[in-house]
């Protein structure tokens, strides 16, 4: 018998209809769950959990009891079922992979929610569907076989990229990886740039990361036409540093499309030269992050692999490749490089007009412990041929007058005149003290609007952060009161 009910009644497929408890929880969380039912797995074993999932239908909650269980094969939530898979809480329902090969919890395109587990050497893999992964613990000892949350676009759905929320998790030596599609991901690169938007974007918010393994790693990364927002997280580099990454074209593949980083605390106890961020493709914004510890100095590193190394299919970005814009002898702009937006038409590898518009990256009010500004930094001479200040990226300056760089302050203090490309963050919040605005569950979420100069002396609203907390956090399960902190 694989399923049981709290009452002791054990018909394999019978469900308990949620009544009073669900009604109270729904009212408390202002959710729209009406006819959801609870299915109780007999134990946390792989077979019991899979059987409970198999018996569920969309809208149901599968509850996994406390315990410590080993999973040595994958568990799958079918694409056609949007359910809640809920454990009894971190370090209460503990799932462990005893093998040296990967074991996955497969969520596919289901758009389900997974909450209340500890995953030891077990990864979650998901594609499309507005999923949520929250209040879990992910642990790996050495990164092999590894644990964490891995996104990729459905191979059967064009012009879409992963869209989900990852919040209130604990990651030890683990990370979130956002892949938009498979390899070239040309359809994903036609999705218009939508900074501050919700669609086709993975939000990673209010998580805590620890690096106890002795080799450096990253807490978030992406490629293949994906996009993510990393906000209000806390990072501890204990035995090695943890950084934040976005990959470029490094073979027959496309880069990450866009990234947003704000409200994070990023700390390392181990010395490292630069590399706080390592951004190699796409565009985005980096602002109001607190960077402390042994970075020497901290920086937002930019580079472009094909500026120095020939890659399969595309070769070098040197004026000779059909992958690039080739506006000058350097090949600039390189495909998917820092400061470029989405293709305005589907690009076929090796042919077609280069249509990626200039969409510069902006950084402002990122601060060290002594309140010094942390800025964009081009890592090498080859990349510097293609990635240039006041064209592909703009850094914050306290003496901003509208001619170069970017500024921040009240809207009333925005310069009346401006040079196209510069930007100004208009806010009534402090631009010198980040207290209360960074780290998990901030008391004062960051608010403001980024204005971009789109023509001589013409300011245009360009970016506003998506509302916090994320809207998916309003959708609760009937058991949340037992596990949420």
C-alpha positions as CSV (number, residue, x, y, z in Angstrom):
1,X,0.0,0.0,0.0
2,X,1.5,3.3,-1.1
3,X,-0.9,5.9,0.2
4,X,-2.3,6.6,3.6
5,X,-4.6,9.1,5.3
6,X,-4.2,10.6,8.7
7,X,-7.5,8.9,9.8
8,X,-6.0,5.5,9.0
9,X,-8.3,4.9,6.1
10,X,-6.0,3.6,3.4
11,X,-7.8,3.1,0.0
12,X,-4.9,3.7,-2.4
13,X,-6.4,6.5,-4.4
14,X,-8.8,8.1,-1.9
15,X,-8.3,11.7,-1.1
16,X,-9.2,13.9,1.8
17,X,-11.1,17.0,0.8
18,X,-9.8,20.1,2.6
19,X,-12.5,21.8,4.5
20,X,-12.0,24.0,7.6
21,X,-8.2,24.0,7.7
22,X,-8.0,24.8,4.0
23,X,-10.6,27.6,4.3
24,X,-8.8,29.2,7.2
25,X,-5.4,29.0,5.4
26,X,-6.9,30.3,2.1
27,X,-8.4,33.3,4.0
28,X,-5.1,33.9,5.7
29,X,-3.0,33.9,2.5
30,X,-5.7,35.4,0.3
31,X,-5.4,32.6,-2.2
32,X,-7.8,31.3,-4.8
33,X,-7.6,27.6,-3.9
34,X,-11.1,26.3,-3.8
35,X,-11.4,22.6,-4.5
36,X,-7.8,21.5,-3.7
37,X,-7.4,18.1,-2.1
38,X,-4.5,16.6,0.0
39,X,-2.8,13.3,-0.8
40,X,-0.6,12.0,1.9
41,X,2.4,9.9,0.8
42,X,3.0,6.9,3.1
43,X,6.7,7.9,3.6
44,X,9.4,10.1,1.9
45,X,10.7,7.1,-0.1
46,X,11.1,7.6,-3.8
47,X,8.3,5.1,-4.7
48,X,5.8,6.4,-2.1
49,X,6.3,10.0,-3.3
50,X,6.0,9.1,-7.0
51,X,2.9,7.1,-6.3
52,X,1.3,10.0,-4.5
53,X,2.2,12.3,-7.4
54,X,0.7,9.8,-9.9
55,X,-2.6,9.8,-8.0
56,X,-2.9,13.6,-7.9
57,X,-4.6,15.9,-10.3
58,X,-4.0,19.6,-11.0
59,X,-4.7,21.7,-7.9
60,X,-3.9,18.9,-5.4
61,X,-1.3,19.1,-2.6
62,X,0.9,16.0,-2.1
63,X,2.2,16.0,1.5
64,X,5.3,14.1,2.3
65,X,5.8,13.2,6.0
66,X,8.9,13.8,8.1
67,X,11.7,11.3,7.7
68,X,15.1,10.6,6.0
69,X,14.9,8.7,2.7
70,X,17.3,7.8,-0.1
71,X,16.4,8.4,-3.7
72,X,18.4,6.6,-6.3
73,X,16.2,7.3,-9.3
74,X,14.4,10.4,-10.5
75,X,10.9,11.5,-9.3
76,X,8.7,13.1,-12.0
77,X,5.8,15.5,-11.8
78,X,4.1,15.2,-15.2
79,X,3.8,18.3,-17.4
80,X,0.0,18.0,-17.3
81,X,-0.2,18.3,-13.5
82,X,0.2,21.6,-11.6
83,X,0.4,20.5,-8.0
84,X,2.0,21.4,-4.7
85,X,4.6,18.9,-3.5
86,X,5.1,19.7,0.2
87,X,7.5,18.3,2.8
88,X,7.3,18.8,6.6
89,X,10.1,21.4,6.5
90,X,13.8,21.9,6.2
91,X,15.8,19.2,8.0
92,X,12.6,17.5,8.8
93,X,11.8,15.8,5.4
94,X,15.3,14.9,4.2
95,X,16.0,13.3,0.8
96,X,19.4,12.1,-0.1
97,X,21.1,10.7,-3.2
98,X,23.5,8.0,-2.1
99,X,25.0,7.6,-5.6
100,X,27.9,9.3,-7.5
101,X,25.5,10.0,-10.4
102,X,22.8,12.7,-10.6
103,X,19.3,12.2,-9.3
104,X,16.6,14.7,-10.2
105,X,13.2,15.8,-9.1
106,X,11.7,16.6,-12.5
107,X,9.1,19.3,-12.6
108,X,9.0,19.8,-16.4
109,X,6.5,22.2,-17.7
110,X,4.0,21.5,-14.9
111,X,4.3,24.9,-13.2
112,X,4.1,23.1,-9.8
113,X,5.4,24.2,-6.4
114,X,8.0,22.3,-4.3
115,X,8.4,23.4,-0.7
116,X,9.5,22.1,2.7
117,X,12.4,19.7,1.9
118,X,16.1,19.2,2.4
119,X,17.7,17.9,-0.8
120,X,21.2,16.3,-0.3
121,X,22.9,15.8,-3.7
122,X,19.5,15.9,-5.4
123,X,18.7,18.6,-8.0
124,X,15.4,20.0,-9.2
125,X,15.0,20.4,-13.0
126,X,12.2,22.4,-14.5
127,X,11.2,24.1,-17.7
128,X,8.2,26.3,-18.3
129,X,5.0,26.8,-16.3
130,X,5.2,29.6,-13.6
131,X,6.7,27.2,-11.0
132,X,7.7,28.0,-7.5
133,X,10.6,26.4,-5.5
134,X,10.6,27.7,-1.9
135,X,11.6,27.0,1.7
136,X,13.9,24.2,0.9
137,X,17.5,23.3,1.7
138,X,19.9,22.2,-1.0
139,X,23.3,20.7,0.0
140,X,26.2,19.2,-1.9
141,X,29.5,18.3,-0.3
142,X,31.8,18.8,-3.3
143,X,29.5,19.8,-6.3
144,X,29.5,16.2,-7.5
145,X,27.0,14.8,-8.2
146,X,25.5,18.1,-7.1
147,X,22.3,19.8,-6.0
148,X,20.4,22.9,-6.8
149,X,17.7,24.3,-9.1
150,X,18.2,24.0,-12.9
151,X,16.0,25.7,-15.5
152,X,15.8,25.0,-19.2
153,X,13.1,25.9,-21.8
154,X,10.8,23.3,-23.1
155,X,12.1,21.8,-26.3
156,X,8.6,21.8,-27.7
157,X,7.6,25.4,-27.0
158,X,9.3,28.1,-29.1
159,X,9.5,31.8,-28.2
160,X,9.3,31.0,-24.5
161,X,11.9,31.0,-21.7
162,X,11.6,29.7,-18.1
163,X,9.4,31.8,-15.9
164,X,9.4,31.0,-12.2
165,X,10.2,32.0,-8.6
166,X,12.9,30.5,-6.4
167,X,12.6,32.0,-2.9
168,X,13.5,31.4,0.8
169,X,15.8,28.5,0.2
170,X,19.1,27.6,1.8
171,X,21.9,26.7,-0.7
172,X,25.1,25.2,0.6
173,X,27.7,24.8,-2.2
174,X,24.7,24.8,-4.6
175,X,23.3,27.2,-7.2
176,X,20.5,28.2,-9.5
177,X,21.1,27.9,-13.2
178,X,18.8,29.4,-15.8
179,X,19.1,28.1,-19.4
180,X,16.5,29.5,-21.8
181,X,16.6,26.7,-24.4
182,X,18.9,24.3,-26.1
183,X,22.2,25.4,-27.6
184,X,21.5,28.1,-30.2
185,X,18.2,29.2,-28.5
186,X,17.5,31.5,-31.5
187,X,13.8,31.7,-30.7
188,X,14.5,32.7,-27.1
189,X,16.7,35.5,-28.3
190,X,13.7,37.1,-30.2
191,X,11.9,37.7,-26.9
192,X,11.9,41.5,-26.4
193,X,14.0,42.9,-23.6
194,X,11.6,43.4,-20.7
195,X,13.6,44.5,-17.7
196,X,11.4,44.7,-14.6
197,X,8.9,42.3,-16.2
198,X,7.6,39.0,-15.0
199,X,7.2,37.0,-18.3
200,X,10.0,34.7,-19.5
201,X,12.1,35.5,-16.4
202,X,13.2,33.5,-13.4
203,X,13.1,35.4,-10.1
204,X,15.6,34.4,-7.4
205,X,14.8,36.2,-4.2
206,X,15.3,36.0,-0.4
207,X,17.6,33.0,-0.5
208,X,20.7,32.3,1.6
209,X,23.9,30.9,0.1
210,X,26.9,29.4,1.8
211,X,30.2,28.3,0.3
212,X,31.8,25.7,2.6
213,X,33.6,23.8,-0.1
214,X,37.2,24.9,-0.7
215,X,36.9,25.6,-4.5
216,X,35.2,28.8,-5.7
217,X,31.8,28.6,-7.4
218,X,28.8,30.7,-8.4
219,X,25.4,31.1,-6.8
220,X,23.6,31.9,-10.1
221,X,24.4,31.4,-13.7
222,X,22.7,31.3,-17.1
223,X,23.0,30.8,-20.8
224,X,21.0,29.8,-23.9
225,X,18.7,32.7,-24.1
226,X,17.5,32.7,-20.5
227,X,16.9,35.6,-18.2
228,X,16.9,36.0,-14.4
229,X,16.4,38.5,-11.6
230,X,18.6,38.0,-8.5
231,X,17.4,40.2,-5.6
232,X,17.4,40.4,-1.8
233,X,19.7,37.3,-1.4
234,X,22.5,36.9,1.1
235,X,25.8,35.2,0.1
236,X,28.4,33.9,2.5
237,X,31.8,32.9,1.0
238,X,33.2,30.9,3.9
239,X,35.9,28.5,2.6
240,X,35.9,30.0,-0.9
241,X,34.3,32.9,-2.7
242,X,30.9,32.7,-4.4
243,X,30.2,35.0,-7.3
244,X,27.3,35.8,-9.7
245,X,27.6,34.9,-13.4
246,X,26.1,35.2,-16.8
247,X,27.6,33.3,-19.7
248,X,28.2,34.4,-23.3
249,X,28.5,32.5,-26.6
250,X,31.2,30.0,-25.9
251,X,30.6,27.5,-28.7
252,X,27.5,26.7,-30.8
253,X,25.2,28.4,-28.2
254,X,23.6,31.7,-27.4
255,X,24.3,33.8,-24.3
256,X,22.0,34.8,-21.4
257,X,19.6,37.5,-22.6
258,X,19.3,39.7,-19.5
259,X,20.0,39.9,-15.8
260,X,19.0,42.1,-12.9
261,X,20.9,42.2,-9.6
262,X,19.7,44.3,-6.7
263,X,19.3,44.4,-2.9
264,X,21.9,41.6,-2.3
265,X,24.5,41.1,0.4
266,X,27.6,39.5,-1.1
267,X,30.4,38.6,1.3
268,X,33.6,36.5,1.1
269,X,35.9,35.6,3.9
270,X,38.5,34.3,1.4
271,X,40.8,36.7,-0.6
272,X,40.0,37.1,-4.3
273,X,40.9,39.6,-6.9
274,X,37.8,41.1,-8.4
275,X,35.2,38.7,-9.8
276,X,32.3,39.6,-7.5
277,X,30.2,39.5,-10.7
278,X,31.3,37.8,-14.0
279,X,29.0,39.0,-16.7
280,X,29.7,37.9,-20.2
281,X,26.6,38.4,-22.4
282,X,23.3,40.2,-22.7
283,X,22.4,43.2,-20.8
284,X,20.8,44.4,-17.6
285,X,21.1,46.4,-14.4
286,X,23.2,46.1,-11.2
287,X,22.3,48.3,-8.3
288,X,22.0,48.7,-4.5
289,X,24.1,45.7,-3.7
290,X,26.2,45.5,-0.5
291,X,29.6,43.9,-1.2
292,X,31.9,43.2,1.8
293,X,34.8,41.0,2.9
294,X,38.0,40.1,1.2
295,X,37.4,41.1,-2.3
296,X,40.4,43.0,-3.6
297,X,38.8,45.0,-5.0
298,X,35.2,44.0,-5.6
299,X,34.0,44.6,-9.2
300,X,31.4,43.9,-11.8
301,X,33.5,42.1,-14.3
302,X,32.6,42.2,-18.0
303,X,34.1,40.2,-20.8
304,X,33.3,38.6,-24.2
305,X,34.8,35.2,-24.9
306,X,34.8,35.5,-28.7
307,X,36.8,38.7,-28.5
308,X,39.8,36.5,-27.8
309,X,39.0,32.9,-28.7
310,X,37.5,31.5,-31.9
311,X,34.5,29.3,-31.1
312,X,32.7,26.7,-33.1
313,X,30.6,28.2,-35.9
314,X,31.1,31.8,-35.0
315,X,34.9,32.0,-34.9
316,X,36.5,35.2,-33.6
317,X,34.6,38.5,-33.4
318,X,37.1,40.3,-35.5
319,X,35.2,41.6,-38.6
320,X,35.2,38.3,-40.5
321,X,32.3,36.4,-38.9
322,X,28.8,36.5,-40.2
323,X,27.6,36.1,-36.6
324,X,28.4,39.7,-35.8
325,X,27.4,43.3,-36.7
326,X,30.8,44.1,-38.3
327,X,30.3,47.9,-38.1
328,X,34.0,48.4,-37.8
329,X,37.3,46.4,-38.2
330,X,36.9,44.8,-34.8
331,X,33.7,43.1,-35.7
332,X,31.7,45.2,-33.3
333,X,29.0,44.6,-32.2
334,X,29.6,40.9,-31.4
335,X,26.6,38.7,-31.2
336,X,25.0,38.6,-27.8
337,X,27.8,40.7,-26.3
338,X,27.3,42.9,-23.2
339,X,25.0,45.8,-24.1
340,X,23.0,44.2,-26.8
341,X,19.3,43.5,-26.9
342,X,17.1,40.8,-28.5
343,X,17.2,40.0,-32.2
344,X,14.3,41.8,-33.9
345,X,13.9,38.8,-36.2
346,X,14.7,35.1,-36.0
347,X,18.4,34.7,-36.8
348,X,19.5,31.6,-38.7
349,X,23.0,30.6,-37.7
350,X,25.6,31.8,-40.2
351,X,23.3,34.0,-42.2
352,X,20.9,36.9,-41.9
353,X,21.2,40.5,-41.0
354,X,22.5,41.5,-37.6
355,X,19.5,43.2,-35.9
356,X,20.5,43.3,-32.2
357,X,19.9,46.9,-30.9
358,X,22.2,48.7,-28.6
359,X,20.8,48.2,-25.0
360,X,23.5,49.4,-22.6
361,X,24.0,47.9,-19.1
362,X,23.8,50.2,-16.1
363,X,25.3,50.0,-12.6
364,X,24.7,52.3,-9.7
365,X,25.0,52.6,-5.9
366,X,26.7,49.2,-5.3
367,X,28.7,49.7,-2.2
368,X,31.7,48.3,-0.3
369,X,31.8,48.4,3.6
370,X,33.6,51.7,3.4
371,X,30.9,53.0,1.1
372,X,33.1,53.1,-2.0
373,X,31.3,52.5,-5.3
374,X,31.6,49.1,-7.0
375,X,31.6,49.6,-10.8
376,X,31.7,47.7,-14.1
377,X,35.2,46.6,-15.1
378,X,36.3,45.2,-18.5
379,X,38.5,42.2,-17.7
380,X,40.9,42.0,-20.6
381,X,42.3,44.0,-23.6
382,X,40.6,41.8,-26.1
383,X,37.1,42.4,-24.6
384,X,37.9,46.1,-24.3
385,X,37.8,46.3,-28.1
386,X,34.1,45.5,-28.0
387,X,32.9,46.5,-24.6
388,X,33.3,50.3,-24.0
389,X,32.1,52.7,-21.3
390,X,29.5,55.2,-22.2
391,X,28.3,53.1,-25.0
392,X,27.8,49.4,-24.0
393,X,27.8,50.1,-20.2
394,X,27.4,53.1,-17.9
395,X,28.8,53.5,-14.4
396,X,27.4,55.7,-11.6
397,X,29.1,59.0,-10.8
398,X,28.2,61.3,-7.9
399,X,29.1,64.3,-10.2
400,X,26.7,63.3,-12.9
401,X,25.7,66.2,-15.1
402,X,23.9,64.4,-18.0
403,X,26.9,64.1,-20.4
404,X,28.4,60.7,-19.5
405,X,27.9,57.9,-16.9
406,X,24.7,57.8,-14.9
407,X,23.3,59.5,-11.8
408,X,20.9,58.9,-9.0
409,X,18.9,61.0,-6.6
410,X,15.5,62.7,-6.5
411,X,13.7,63.3,-9.7
412,X,13.9,67.1,-9.0
413,X,17.7,66.8,-9.2
414,X,17.8,65.1,-12.5
415,X,19.8,67.2,-15.0
416,X,17.7,69.1,-17.5
417,X,20.0,68.2,-20.4
418,X,21.4,64.8,-21.4
419,X,23.4,62.9,-23.9
420,X,21.7,59.9,-25.5
421,X,22.5,56.7,-23.6
422,X,23.1,58.2,-20.1
423,X,20.6,57.3,-17.4
424,X,19.4,58.6,-14.1
425,X,17.8,56.6,-11.2
426,X,15.1,58.7,-9.7
427,X,14.3,57.8,-6.1
428,X,13.3,59.3,-2.8
429,X,15.4,56.7,-1.0
430,X,19.0,57.1,0.1
431,X,21.7,56.8,-2.5
432,X,24.5,56.5,0.2
433,X,23.1,54.2,2.9
434,X,21.8,50.8,2.0
435,X,20.6,49.9,5.5
436,X,17.2,48.2,5.4
437,X,17.2,47.8,1.6
438,X,19.5,44.8,1.2
439,X,19.5,41.1,2.2
440,X,16.7,38.7,2.9
441,X,13.2,40.1,3.5
442,X,14.2,43.8,3.4
443,X,12.4,46.2,5.7
444,X,12.4,48.8,2.9
445,X,12.3,47.3,-0.6
446,X,14.1,49.4,-3.2
447,X,11.9,51.7,-5.1
448,X,12.6,54.1,-8.0
449,X,12.5,54.5,-11.7
450,X,15.5,54.5,-14.1
451,X,15.2,57.2,-16.8
452,X,17.2,56.8,-20.0
453,X,18.2,59.7,-22.3
454,X,16.8,58.5,-25.6
455,X,17.5,61.7,-27.6
456,X,19.3,64.9,-26.9
457,X,17.8,66.3,-23.7
458,X,14.9,63.8,-23.8
459,X,14.4,61.6,-20.7
460,X,12.3,58.5,-21.0
461,X,11.2,56.0,-18.4
462,X,13.2,52.9,-19.0
463,X,13.1,50.5,-16.0
464,X,11.2,50.0,-12.8
465,X,11.8,46.9,-10.6
466,X,9.1,44.3,-10.5
467,X,6.9,44.5,-7.4
468,X,8.2,42.9,-4.3
469,X,7.4,40.3,-3.0
470,X,6.8,38.3,-6.1
471,X,3.2,37.7,-6.9
472,X,3.6,33.9,-6.7
473,X,4.2,34.2,-3.0
474,X,0.6,35.0,-2.5
475,X,-0.4,31.5,-3.7
476,X,-0.1,29.3,-0.5
477,X,-0.8,25.7,0.2
478,X,-3.1,24.4,3.0
479,X,0.0,23.2,5.0
480,X,2.0,26.4,4.8
481,X,1.3,27.4,8.4
482,X,3.3,24.4,9.5
483,X,6.5,25.0,7.6
484,X,6.9,28.7,6.7
485,X,9.2,30.7,8.9
